């Protein structure tokens, strides 16, 4: 049985909030609050996969210190825009 959409969004939001490094908690929580409800199932799949990545790598991708893998390039750009709006 597949996970209901509302449950999946709640799970992804919670995983965004409890990352390990505070910077990524703040960045991903802001992104999740703004974007998760409007994402397609494919985008949710990509975000779920993104949350499996190491926080140090994610932080470098989001801040432009290193290039993100092709699968995540578009989503990282969206997350980076969310970061810029927070500042």
Biopython code that builds the backbone (N, CA, C, O; Angstrom):
import numpy as np
from Bio.PDB.StructureBuilder import StructureBuilder

atoms = [
    (1, "UNK", "N", (0.844, -1.183, 0.000)),
    (1, "UNK", "CA", (0.000, 0.000, 0.000)),
    (1, "UNK", "C", (0.889, 1.246, 0.000)),
    (1, "UNK", "O", (1.853, 1.339, 0.761)),
    (2, "UNK", "N", (0.552, 2.183, -0.853)),
    (2, "UNK", "CA", (1.366, 3.395, -0.925)),
    (2, "UNK", "C", (1.004, 4.368, 0.197)),
    (2, "UNK", "O", (-0.084, 4.318, 0.769)),
    (3, "UNK", "N", (1.927, 5.224, 0.480)),
    (3, "UNK", "CA", (1.781, 6.207, 1.546)),
    (3, "UNK", "C", (0.838, 7.329, 1.080)),
    (3, "UNK", "O", (1.049, 7.885, 0.003)),
    (4, "UNK", "N", (-0.183, 7.670, 1.853)),
    (4, "UNK", "CA", (-1.058, 8.782, 1.463)),
    (4, "UNK", "C", (-0.243, 10.071, 1.312)),
    (4, "UNK", "O", (0.728, 10.290, 2.035)),
    (5, "UNK", "N", (-0.647, 10.906, 0.379)),
    (5, "UNK", "CA", (0.093, 12.141, 0.083)),
    (5, "UNK", "C", (0.286, 13.006, 1.334)),
    (5, "UNK", "O", (1.394, 13.486, 1.575)),
    (6, "UNK", "N", (-0.747, 13.211, 2.118)),
    (6, "UNK", "CA", (-0.642, 14.064, 3.311)),
    (6, "UNK", "C", (0.374, 13.505, 4.303)),
    (6, "UNK", "O", (1.126, 14.260, 4.919)),
    (7, "UNK", "N", (0.394, 12.200, 4.455)),
    (7, "UNK", "CA", (1.352, 11.556, 5.365)),
    (7, "UNK", "C", (2.773, 11.708, 4.817)),
    (7, "UNK", "O", (3.715, 11.974, 5.564)),
    (8, "UNK", "N", (2.907, 11.537, 3.514)),
    (8, "UNK", "CA", (4.227, 11.674, 2.890)),
    (8, "UNK", "C", (4.771, 13.094, 3.063)),
    (8, "UNK", "O", (5.941, 13.273, 3.403)),
    (9, "UNK", "N", (3.945, 14.082, 2.834)),
    (9, "UNK", "CA", (4.374, 15.473, 2.980)),
    (9, "UNK", "C", (4.782, 15.752, 4.429)),
    (9, "UNK", "O", (5.789, 16.414, 4.680)),
    (10, "UNK", "N", (4.001, 15.249, 5.365)),
    (10, "UNK", "CA", (4.341, 15.445, 6.779)),
    (10, "UNK", "C", (5.684, 14.777, 7.111)),
    (10, "UNK", "O", (6.509, 15.354, 7.819)),
    (11, "UNK", "N", (5.895, 13.565, 6.598)),
    (11, "UNK", "CA", (7.156, 12.849, 6.851)),
    (11, "UNK", "C", (8.337, 13.608, 6.251)),
    (11, "UNK", "O", (9.375, 13.757, 6.896)),
    (12, "UNK", "N", (8.180, 14.084, 5.026)),
    (12, "UNK", "CA", (9.260, 14.816, 4.376)),
    (12, "UNK", "C", (9.551, 16.130, 5.104)),
    (12, "UNK", "O", (10.710, 16.527, 5.223)),
    (13, "UNK", "N", (8.536, 16.785, 5.577)),
    (13, "UNK", "CA", (8.744, 18.024, 6.334)),
    (13, "UNK", "C", (9.519, 17.738, 7.622)),
    (13, "UNK", "O", (10.439, 18.477, 7.974)),
    (14, "UNK", "N", (9.147, 16.670, 8.317)),
    (14, "UNK", "CA", (9.850, 16.315, 9.557)),
    (14, "UNK", "C", (11.318, 15.967, 9.272)),
    (14, "UNK", "O", (12.206, 16.339, 10.040)),
    (15, "UNK", "N", (11.564, 15.265, 8.185)),
    (15, "UNK", "CA", (12.946, 14.937, 7.809)),
    (15, "UNK", "C", (13.721, 16.182, 7.414)),
    (15, "UNK", "O", (14.941, 16.225, 7.571)),
    (16, "UNK", "N", (13.035, 17.191, 6.905)),
    (16, "UNK", "CA", (13.678, 18.459, 6.561)),
    (16, "UNK", "C", (14.108, 19.205, 7.819)),
    (16, "UNK", "O", (15.129, 19.893, 7.824)),
    (17, "UNK", "N", (13.331, 19.065, 8.874)),
    (17, "UNK", "CA", (13.561, 19.794, 10.121)),
    (17, "UNK", "C", (14.673, 19.196, 10.970)),
    (17, "UNK", "O", (15.303, 19.905, 11.755)),
    (18, "UNK", "N", (14.917, 17.924, 10.824)),
    (18, "UNK", "CA", (15.858, 17.233, 11.713)),
    (18, "UNK", "C", (16.982, 16.595, 10.912)),
    (18, "UNK", "O", (17.055, 15.375, 10.765)),
    (19, "UNK", "N", (17.852, 17.449, 10.401)),
    (19, "UNK", "CA", (18.895, 17.006, 9.498)),
    (19, "UNK", "C", (20.183, 16.591, 10.196)),
    (19, "UNK", "O", (20.771, 15.565, 9.855)),
    (20, "UNK", "N", (20.615, 17.362, 11.147)),
    (20, "UNK", "CA", (21.904, 17.089, 11.766)),
    (20, "UNK", "C", (22.717, 18.350, 11.913)),
    (20, "UNK", "O", (23.319, 18.585, 12.961)),
    (21, "UNK", "N", (22.744, 19.174, 10.865)),
    (21, "UNK", "CA", (23.390, 20.476, 11.025)),
    (21, "UNK", "C", (22.311, 21.554, 10.939)),
    (21, "UNK", "O", (21.443, 21.516, 10.066)),
    (22, "UNK", "N", (22.382, 22.495, 11.841)),
    (22, "UNK", "CA", (21.336, 23.498, 12.007)),
    (22, "UNK", "C", (21.069, 24.283, 10.725)),
    (22, "UNK", "O", (19.917, 24.590, 10.418)),
    (23, "UNK", "N", (22.112, 24.608, 9.982)),
    (23, "UNK", "CA", (21.932, 25.366, 8.748)),
    (23, "UNK", "C", (21.000, 24.646, 7.786)),
    (23, "UNK", "O", (20.114, 25.260, 7.191)),
    (24, "UNK", "N", (21.205, 23.331, 7.635)),
    (24, "UNK", "CA", (20.351, 22.582, 6.712)),
    (24, "UNK", "C", (18.944, 22.425, 7.285)),
    (24, "UNK", "O", (17.972, 22.411, 6.529)),
    (25, "UNK", "N", (18.822, 22.308, 8.597)),
    (25, "UNK", "CA", (17.481, 22.288, 9.212)),
    (25, "UNK", "C", (16.712, 23.530, 8.790)),
    (25, "UNK", "O", (15.572, 23.434, 8.336)),
    (26, "UNK", "N", (17.327, 24.689, 8.937)),
    (26, "UNK", "CA", (16.658, 25.957, 8.632)),
    (26, "UNK", "C", (16.352, 26.106, 7.145)),
    (26, "UNK", "O", (15.248, 26.498, 6.768)),
    (27, "UNK", "N", (17.318, 25.797, 6.321)),
    (27, "UNK", "CA", (17.151, 25.936, 4.877)),
    (27, "UNK", "C", (16.067, 24.996, 4.359)),
    (27, "UNK", "O", (15.160, 25.426, 3.646)),
    (28, "UNK", "N", (16.157, 23.721, 4.713)),
    (28, "UNK", "CA", (15.207, 22.743, 4.181)),
    (28, "UNK", "C", (13.820, 22.894, 4.782)),
    (28, "UNK", "O", (12.831, 22.613, 4.105)),
    (29, "UNK", "N", (13.715, 23.328, 6.026)),
    (29, "UNK", "CA", (12.394, 23.560, 6.610)),
    (29, "UNK", "C", (11.690, 24.696, 5.883)),
    (29, "UNK", "O", (10.502, 24.596, 5.575)),
    (30, "UNK", "N", (12.410, 25.767, 5.609)),
    (30, "UNK", "CA", (11.818, 26.895, 4.870)),
    (30, "UNK", "C", (11.370, 26.446, 3.476)),
    (30, "UNK", "O", (10.282, 26.800, 3.023)),
    (31, "UNK", "N", (12.215, 25.667, 2.806)),
    (31, "UNK", "CA", (11.861, 25.159, 1.477)),
    (31, "UNK", "C", (10.637, 24.248, 1.555)),
    (31, "UNK", "O", (9.702, 24.388, 0.766)),
    (32, "UNK", "N", (10.646, 23.324, 2.499)),
    (32, "UNK", "CA", (9.529, 22.384, 2.651)),
    (32, "UNK", "C", (8.222, 23.132, 2.904)),
    (32, "UNK", "O", (7.192, 22.804, 2.314)),
    (33, "UNK", "N", (8.262, 24.133, 3.778)),
    (33, "UNK", "CA", (7.056, 24.901, 4.084)),
    (33, "UNK", "C", (6.504, 25.606, 2.852)),
    (33, "UNK", "O", (5.288, 25.715, 2.690)),
    (34, "UNK", "N", (7.378, 26.079, 1.995)),
    (34, "UNK", "CA", (6.950, 26.815, 0.802)),
    (34, "UNK", "C", (6.550, 25.915, -0.358)),
    (34, "UNK", "O", (5.684, 26.283, -1.152)),
    (35, "UNK", "N", (7.167, 24.739, -0.470)),
    (35, "UNK", "CA", (7.053, 23.985, -1.719)),
    (35, "UNK", "C", (6.359, 22.628, -1.662)),
    (35, "UNK", "O", (5.716, 22.237, -2.637)),
    (36, "UNK", "N", (6.468, 21.905, -0.566)),
    (36, "UNK", "CA", (6.023, 20.503, -0.561)),
    (36, "UNK", "C", (4.575, 20.313, -1.007)),
    (36, "UNK", "O", (4.285, 19.415, -1.798)),
    (37, "UNK", "N", (3.682, 21.133, -0.518)),
    (37, "UNK", "CA", (2.257, 20.958, -0.828)),
    (37, "UNK", "C", (1.961, 21.066, -2.324)),
    (37, "UNK", "O", (1.005, 20.463, -2.812)),
    (38, "UNK", "N", (2.774, 21.830, -3.051)),
    (38, "UNK", "CA", (2.540, 22.047, -4.479)),
    (38, "UNK", "C", (3.343, 21.125, -5.389)),
    (38, "UNK", "O", (3.206, 21.197, -6.611)),
    (39, "UNK", "N", (4.171, 20.268, -4.819)),
    (39, "UNK", "CA", (5.015, 19.391, -5.630)),
    (39, "UNK", "C", (4.225, 18.233, -6.235)),
    (39, "UNK", "O", (3.272, 17.724, -5.645)),
    (40, "UNK", "N", (4.654, 17.836, -7.434)),
    (40, "UNK", "CA", (4.105, 16.635, -8.066)),
    (40, "UNK", "C", (4.677, 15.406, -7.355)),
    (40, "UNK", "O", (5.592, 15.521, -6.540)),
    (41, "UNK", "N", (4.141, 14.258, -7.665)),
    (41, "UNK", "CA", (4.659, 13.023, -7.070)),
    (41, "UNK", "C", (6.114, 12.793, -7.476)),
    (41, "UNK", "O", (6.920, 12.335, -6.667)),
    (42, "UNK", "N", (6.450, 13.108, -8.722)),
    (42, "UNK", "CA", (7.837, 12.949, -9.184)),
    (42, "UNK", "C", (8.769, 13.891, -8.416)),
    (42, "UNK", "O", (9.879, 13.504, -8.051)),
    (43, "UNK", "N", (8.325, 15.115, -8.175)),
    (43, "UNK", "CA", (9.141, 16.056, -7.408)),
    (43, "UNK", "C", (9.302, 15.597, -5.962)),
    (43, "UNK", "O", (10.372, 15.744, -5.372)),
    (44, "UNK", "N", (8.235, 15.042, -5.398)),
    (44, "UNK", "CA", (8.340, 14.496, -4.041)),
    (44, "UNK", "C", (9.329, 13.341, -4.001)),
    (44, "UNK", "O", (10.082, 13.200, -3.038)),
    (45, "UNK", "N", (9.331, 12.513, -5.043)),
    (45, "UNK", "CA", (10.305, 11.415, -5.134)),
    (45, "UNK", "C", (11.736, 11.963, -5.138)),
    (45, "UNK", "O", (12.614, 11.443, -4.448)),
    (46, "UNK", "N", (11.953, 13.012, -5.920)),
    (46, "UNK", "CA", (13.284, 13.618, -5.992)),
    (46, "UNK", "C", (13.675, 14.221, -4.651)),
    (46, "UNK", "O", (14.812, 14.058, -4.208)),
    (47, "UNK", "N", (12.746, 14.914, -3.999)),
    (47, "UNK", "CA", (13.047, 15.520, -2.701)),
    (47, "UNK", "C", (13.339, 14.440, -1.660)),
    (47, "UNK", "O", (14.233, 14.597, -0.829)),
    (48, "UNK", "N", (12.586, 13.349, -1.709)),
    (48, "UNK", "CA", (12.823, 12.228, -0.801)),
    (48, "UNK", "C", (14.247, 11.696, -0.993)),
    (48, "UNK", "O", (14.954, 11.427, -0.023)),
    (49, "UNK", "N", (14.653, 11.550, -2.248)),
    (49, "UNK", "CA", (16.016, 11.082, -2.546)),
    (49, "UNK", "C", (17.051, 12.112, -2.084)),
    (49, "UNK", "O", (18.106, 11.743, -1.568)),
    (50, "UNK", "N", (16.754, 13.381, -2.264)),
    (50, "UNK", "CA", (17.658, 14.448, -1.832)),
    (50, "UNK", "C", (17.908, 14.384, -0.329)),
    (50, "UNK", "O", (19.026, 14.611, 0.132)),
    (51, "UNK", "N", (16.873, 14.077, 0.421)),
    (51, "UNK", "CA", (17.001, 14.017, 1.877)),
    (51, "UNK", "C", (17.871, 12.854, 2.348)),
    (51, "UNK", "O", (18.266, 12.808, 3.513)),
    (52, "UNK", "N", (18.167, 11.930, 1.464)),
    (52, "UNK", "CA", (19.070, 10.826, 1.787)),
    (52, "UNK", "C", (20.540, 11.243, 1.686)),
    (52, "UNK", "O", (21.427, 10.530, 2.156)),
    (53, "UNK", "N", (20.786, 12.387, 1.078)),
    (53, "UNK", "CA", (22.156, 12.851, 0.866)),
    (53, "UNK", "C", (22.760, 13.409, 2.158)),
    (53, "UNK", "O", (22.040, 13.802, 3.076)),
    (54, "UNK", "N", (24.065, 13.434, 2.207)),
    (54, "UNK", "CA", (24.821, 13.941, 3.348)),
    (54, "UNK", "C", (24.633, 15.451, 3.481)),
    (54, "UNK", "O", (24.658, 16.172, 2.483)),
    (55, "UNK", "N", (24.446, 15.927, 4.709)),
    (55, "UNK", "CA", (24.241, 17.354, 4.951)),
    (55, "UNK", "C", (25.387, 18.215, 4.446)),
    (55, "UNK", "O", (25.150, 19.297, 3.908)),
    (56, "UNK", "N", (26.608, 17.765, 4.607)),
    (56, "UNK", "CA", (27.754, 18.553, 4.141)),
    (56, "UNK", "C", (27.700, 18.743, 2.629)),
    (56, "UNK", "O", (27.984, 19.830, 2.124)),
    (57, "UNK", "N", (27.335, 17.686, 1.909)),
    (57, "UNK", "CA", (27.188, 17.795, 0.452)),
    (57, "UNK", "C", (26.038, 18.727, 0.107)),
    (57, "UNK", "O", (26.184, 19.609, -0.739)),
    (58, "UNK", "N", (24.894, 18.538, 0.761)),
    (58, "UNK", "CA", (23.732, 19.394, 0.503)),
    (58, "UNK", "C", (24.069, 20.861, 0.718)),
    (58, "UNK", "O", (23.712, 21.708, -0.101)),
    (59, "UNK", "N", (24.747, 21.163, 1.803)),
    (59, "UNK", "CA", (25.086, 22.548, 2.114)),
    (59, "UNK", "C", (25.985, 23.137, 1.020)),
    (59, "UNK", "O", (25.792, 24.279, 0.602)),
    (60, "UNK", "N", (26.952, 22.367, 0.567)),
    (60, "UNK", "CA", (27.841, 22.853, -0.497)),
    (60, "UNK", "C", (27.083, 23.074, -1.803)),
    (60, "UNK", "O", (27.354, 24.035, -2.523)),
    (61, "UNK", "N", (26.138, 22.191, -2.109)),
    (61, "UNK", "CA", (25.340, 22.359, -3.328)),
    (61, "UNK", "C", (24.471, 23.610, -3.237)),
    (61, "UNK", "O", (24.431, 24.417, -4.166)),
    (62, "UNK", "N", (23.778, 23.763, -2.109)),
    (62, "UNK", "CA", (22.841, 24.875, -1.933)),
    (62, "UNK", "C", (23.565, 26.220, -1.940)),
    (62, "UNK", "O", (23.045, 27.203, -2.468)),
    (63, "UNK", "N", (24.741, 26.264, -1.367)),
    (63, "UNK", "CA", (25.484, 27.516, -1.294)),
    (63, "UNK", "C", (26.378, 27.746, -2.513)),
    (63, "UNK", "O", (27.079, 28.756, -2.583)),
    (64, "UNK", "N", (26.360, 26.822, -3.468)),
    (64, "UNK", "CA", (27.122, 26.994, -4.697)),
    (64, "UNK", "C", (28.605, 26.685, -4.576)),
    (64, "UNK", "O", (29.381, 27.028, -5.468)),
    (65, "UNK", "N", (29.013, 26.041, -3.486)),
    (65, "UNK", "CA", (30.420, 25.697, -3.299)),
    (65, "UNK", "C", (30.845, 24.515, -4.158)),
    (65, "UNK", "O", (32.024, 24.360, -4.476)),
    (66, "UNK", "N", (29.875, 23.684, -4.532)),
    (66, "UNK", "CA", (30.148, 22.576, -5.448)),
    (66, "UNK", "C", (28.876, 22.286, -6.242)),
    (66, "UNK", "O", (27.774, 22.673, -5.853)),
    (67, "UNK", "N", (29.060, 21.604, -7.351)),
    (67, "UNK", "CA", (27.932, 21.305, -8.243)),
    (67, "UNK", "C", (27.126, 20.117, -7.719)),
    (67, "UNK", "O", (27.680, 19.124, -7.247)),
    (68, "UNK", "N", (25.821, 20.248, -7.816)),
    (68, "UNK", "CA", (24.923, 19.154, -7.421)),
    (68, "UNK", "C", (24.857, 18.113, -8.531)),
    (68, "UNK", "O", (25.067, 18.438, -9.699)),
    (69, "UNK", "N", (24.565, 16.860, -8.176)),
    (69, "UNK", "CA", (24.337, 15.838, -9.206)),
    (69, "UNK", "C", (23.160, 16.242, -10.107)),
    (69, "UNK", "O", (22.251, 16.948, -9.672)),
    (70, "UNK", "N", (23.188, 15.793, -11.342)),
    (70, "UNK", "CA", (22.170, 16.161, -12.325)),
    (70, "UNK", "C", (20.745, 15.968, -11.816)),
    (70, "UNK", "O", (19.878, 16.803, -12.076)),
    (71, "UNK", "N", (20.499, 14.888, -11.101)),
    (71, "UNK", "CA", (19.157, 14.598, -10.595)),
    (71, "UNK", "C", (18.623, 15.731, -9.735)),
    (71, "UNK", "O", (17.418, 15.983, -9.719)),
    (72, "UNK", "N", (19.503, 16.413, -9.023)),
    (72, "UNK", "CA", (19.079, 17.411, -8.044)),
    (72, "UNK", "C", (19.276, 18.866, -8.471)),
    (72, "UNK", "O", (18.901, 19.771, -7.725)),
    (73, "UNK", "N", (19.850, 19.115, -9.640)),
    (73, "UNK", "CA", (20.231, 20.475, -10.034)),
    (73, "UNK", "C", (19.054, 21.446, -9.945)),
    (73, "UNK", "O", (19.180, 22.514, -9.347)),
    (74, "UNK", "N", (17.933, 21.094, -10.523)),
    (74, "UNK", "CA", (16.779, 21.994, -10.537)),
    (74, "UNK", "C", (16.248, 22.247, -9.123)),
    (74, "UNK", "O", (15.940, 23.383, -8.761)),
    (75, "UNK", "N", (16.147, 21.187, -8.339)),
    (75, "UNK", "CA", (15.634, 21.333, -6.980)),
    (75, "UNK", "C", (16.604, 22.126, -6.107)),
    (75, "UNK", "O", (16.171, 22.934, -5.286)),
    (76, "UNK", "N", (17.884, 21.912, -6.268)),
    (76, "UNK", "CA", (18.873, 22.676, -5.505)),
    (76, "UNK", "C", (18.765, 24.158, -5.863)),
    (76, "UNK", "O", (18.901, 25.015, -4.991)),
    (77, "UNK", "N", (18.523, 24.465, -7.135)),
    (77, "UNK", "CA", (18.340, 25.867, -7.542)),
    (77, "UNK", "C", (17.127, 26.470, -6.818)),
    (77, "UNK", "O", (17.184, 27.608, -6.353)),
    (78, "UNK", "N", (16.040, 25.712, -6.725)),
    (78, "UNK", "CA", (14.845, 26.179, -6.009)),
    (78, "UNK", "C", (15.140, 26.380, -4.518)),
    (78, "UNK", "O", (14.699, 27.361, -3.918)),
    (79, "UNK", "N", (15.876, 25.459, -3.936)),
    (79, "UNK", "CA", (16.234, 25.567, -2.518)),
    (79, "UNK", "C", (17.124, 26.786, -2.302)),
    (79, "UNK", "O", (16.963, 27.509, -1.319)),
    (80, "UNK", "N", (18.052, 27.010, -3.209)),
    (80, "UNK", "CA", (18.937, 28.179, -3.112)),
    (80, "UNK", "C", (18.142, 29.476, -3.188)),
    (80, "UNK", "O", (18.449, 30.435, -2.479)),
    (81, "UNK", "N", (17.127, 29.511, -4.038)),
    (81, "UNK", "CA", (16.259, 30.703, -4.120)),
    (81, "UNK", "C", (15.530, 30.920, -2.813)),
    (81, "UNK", "O", (15.385, 32.058, -2.368)),
    (82, "UNK", "N", (15.068, 29.847, -2.186)),
    (82, "UNK", "CA", (14.405, 29.956, -0.894)),
    (82, "UNK", "C", (15.377, 30.521, 0.141)),
    (82, "UNK", "O", (15.006, 31.358, 0.963)),
    (83, "UNK", "N", (16.616, 30.056, 0.089)),
    (83, "UNK", "CA", (17.653, 30.560, 0.996)),
    (83, "UNK", "C", (17.851, 32.059, 0.793)),
    (83, "UNK", "O", (17.953, 32.807, 1.765)),
    (84, "UNK", "N", (17.904, 32.494, -0.440)),
    (84, "UNK", "CA", (18.105, 33.920, -0.725)),
    (84, "UNK", "C", (16.942, 34.765, -0.219)),
    (84, "UNK", "O", (17.140, 35.897, 0.224)),
    (85, "UNK", "N", (15.730, 34.219, -0.284)),
    (85, "UNK", "CA", (14.542, 34.948, 0.205)),
    (85, "UNK", "C", (14.556, 35.080, 1.724)),
    (85, "UNK", "O", (13.966, 36.011, 2.271)),
    (86, "UNK", "N", (15.221, 34.160, 2.403)),
    (86, "UNK", "CA", (15.294, 34.193, 3.869)),
    (86, "UNK", "C", (16.224, 35.286, 4.348)),
    (86, "UNK", "O", (16.042, 35.810, 5.447)),
    (87, "UNK", "N", (17.204, 35.639, 3.559)),
    (87, "UNK", "CA", (18.240, 36.588, 3.989)),
    (87, "UNK", "C", (17.765, 38.008, 3.938)),
    (87, "UNK", "O", (18.519, 38.924, 4.268)),
]
sb = StructureBuilder()
sb.init_structure("model")
sb.init_model(0)
sb.init_chain("A")
sb.init_seg("    ")
for serial, (resi, resn, name, xyz) in enumerate(atoms, 1):
    if name == "N":
        sb.init_residue(resn, " ", resi, " ")
    sb.init_atom(name, np.array(xyz, "f"), 0.0, 1.0, " ", f" {name:<3s}", serial, name[0])
structure = sb.get_structure()
